[in-house]
């Protein structure tokens, strides 16, 4: 596929870019935007055309670059040269918000990450995450800002096996598990950043056993990606736990706000300027942050609070479980009951509810064990191909009847126990 010709960009332009993740147009586009004072709106090429058009319209993009067209839609309304990127959130519970990230915020995120990792400008990075998401975009900005070599590849086991020069990479947990299961030697990487979802303990243990240096990351699009590495904040970033257990973040990487949404922007920050993450967590005596999950994901069952992430991590370590999502359903007796949606490693030998309950009870308090099990062939996630990304708990909460086939939701409901 020929590289699309870049039109002349102007200060204040917002360039909506929908191109293949492994295409060779991303780097020159970002370099041109950086040099001219334009901003970029990355759009996932897998997004349906109507949804992509809606994003472009909502963001007031002035230029569109896609595989089949390059078009100027309007002149910049103002010379807003501080803005570098407008990134859509994952939209896990509703319409994606458009996060405005400034040049200073992106530069702070890239340089603080390099300092934390001890990476130099000459260290090559492998990019196999979609540039439309903040984790993938940050790898590209490492090249623009620091000069780090970046190799773009569509994710596959073979692609990772052949990336022998890269020393750093960013992955989601599903990708890391596939690579380890395939026996790919990842020990050559000085560090692999893993984000987008929690890393189950069995996956972390398997990586360590194979000599893989995994750095778990925590952050949001609104914080310019991961700002906490393996529980510790990047230089310049601060984290606190507010009343109610909410994780709040301060520092130079925070978003400027939500584009054209001042009310949502005001609600996203405290009066003293800290970002409200809506995640629950705790900071240990050693200063390490532990994130329990979204505040509204908490399951209140029999007077106890159950965090889905902890139950998922326990279930993921079961040898018959390939993927798992946990949520709470209303229950007349318990208030809510813990429900597990499981993708088995072998559809012909799916685990039983009793076996999974015992497995969880050996790792967590028994009240956290699931009381209902649904077997499915995939989980609804925030990525458009159903791979990686966060589990759509809002979809799980609404699931009632009808077996899952491919992307068809919701699945049928086997009996409770």
Beta strands, then each sheet from edge to edge (+ up, - down):
strand 1: 14-18
strand 2: 39-42
strand 3: 63-66
strand 4: 69-72
strand 5: 83-88
strand 6: 98-102
strand 7: 125-127
strand 8: 150-152
strand 9: 168-171
strand 10: 191-194
strand 11: 214-220
strand 12: 225-229
strand 13: 232-233
strand 14: 238-241
strand 15: 246-250
strand 16: 257-258
strand 17: 275-283
strand 18: 289-294
strand 19: 299-301
strand 20: 304-306
strand 21: 321-331
strand 22: 335-344
strand 23: 372-375
sheet 1: 2+ 1+ 3+ 4-
sheet 2: 5+ 6- 16+
sheet 3: 8+ 7+ 9+ 10+ 11+ 12- 13+
sheet 4: 14+ 15- 17+ 18-
sheet 5: 19+ 20-
sheet 6: 21+ 22- 23-
end
